[in-house]
């Protein structure tokens, strides 16, 4: 009886350990995806697709969202594989799965390949080759060009703004199999938005970034009036860009008013940063950037012509 009890105890303990290890691995894979970033990209892709079609096909919406989520997740994994040693130096990244050893490079690489294959199948087969090529180009640009440039200078933000602005264009092209002014303006809005967005993050996280040698801020990395003016010079384009979808017949006047108003409010935050170039003002701008994009995109969808 005692012998059987010992065996039962060991089996229970072993099963519990397996369960804990499995849960830990699953959590690590989840963290590797950078869920919030990937979900934002998925939403932007679904937004572009929905804006382009006359009638919503929810299965297609699910597929374009899944394709965008997976291709972004794969790119994020490449980024983390290439920056393992750098992530160990920064407080905000030192607890990620790869620096802590919760996942190996081989495990992350296999996961990346699986995500990339599924995403490519969805974009190329379920939609069209143009959307597929844009997705693959976005993956390569983010993972293999933007990532190493982060230690070179603010040129990385310019390069990174391209894959960051592709999602709504990919969604539109997936729906129409055609390029044009419409996907171009969706790209432009997200492209110009990224400069004050990323530089506000870089401003707030500058001390952490310096530990890893990241050179993200313009004007030699100074947190000053010149940098705030540079951020403003990109944000100002969001004001007219918010009106163009209405001029192209994509959306109505109501969403144009919302988009222009949001653009003016976002721009005013850069003016505030110019008047007070402080971390607090940059933090306010960063949160403003988080709010701007979803509000404008939802307004466009609700007011679609």
Protein Blocks (a to p, Z undefined) as FASTA:
>chain_A
ZZmmmmmmmmmmmmmmmmmmmmmmmmmmmmmnommlmmmmmmmmmmmmmmmpmbdcfklm
mmmmmmmmmmmmmmmmmmmmmmmmmmmmpmklmmgmklnopacfklmmmmmmmmmmmmmm
mmmmmmcmklmmmmmmmmmmmmmmmmmmmmnommlmmmmmmmmmmmmmmmmmmmnopacj
klmmmmmmmmmmmmmmmmmmmmmmmmmmmmnopafbgghhpacfklmmmmmmmmmmmmmm
mmmmmmnomacfklmmmmmmmmmmmmmmmmmmmmmccfklmmmmmmmmmmmmmmmmmmmm
mmcZZ
